[in-house]
């Protein structure tokens, strides 16, 4: 049995990690900004500690007694990449001061080290990826066992920010600038399973996690079969996606363009043969059937 400190405990990734470790008999210390929130109150059987990721003093000693910590930050909460880096550094520094022997960092690529013509957004190509990559570089300078957990496009995005609503003609459309490239996708539950595997099997270094690799056209076909109504894939160019006008559309357009241009490397980091040797992932059609009601409404 291990004691794991989990940040983002009321969120998707932190919640999945919490469930996975709890179901396997481990002890969880959940870190949250507000222990009195409705989401926090729904958590049972774990110890909750309150802290502000922006305030290093509030994190002092919060990971004392932990054998491992799972660290995740939420860029979309504030959309400030420098703030995300500082929050992650505060968490890592706090874990180091508590002598935590193993740090799992939920990360993504720093796209700026790749050679392409993707337009910069200020100092970044893909703000919500780039600083996570910078945090990984910082973590590698420290004397601690670390696992860099490279995540993928969440299935759960289809329940929230990319929910498939009917257009005026009654058709649901999946508009993604990925062309015919493969998109690694993941059920957040599988992130929890992979984190558990890395702790129980002492897996360190770079670890990719995905549930499946699919073309977006294949995702649309699966959704069509599940819904029993058409879902159309519209492979809009990234330049068009940037004009959609919603907050973060430039960031997401660049993200999809990065995954399209550097598809081979991006998929290799999330190698399905390795993943299948570590966990049994949830297939996309299985997840869609289970979540059909929420996907449609």
Secondary structure by P-SEA (a helix, b strand, c coil): cbbbbbcccccaaaaaaaaaaaaaccccbbbbcccccccccccccbbbbbbbcccccccccccccccbbbbbbbccccccaaaaaaaaaaaaaaaaaacccbbbbbcccccccccccccccccccccccaaaaaaaaaaaacccccccccccccccccccccccccccccccccccccccbbbbbbcaaaaaaaaaaaaaaccccbbbbbcccccaaaaaaaaaaaacbbbbbbbccaaaaaaccccaaaaaaaaaaaaaaaaaaaaaaacaaaaaaccccccaaaaaaaacccccc
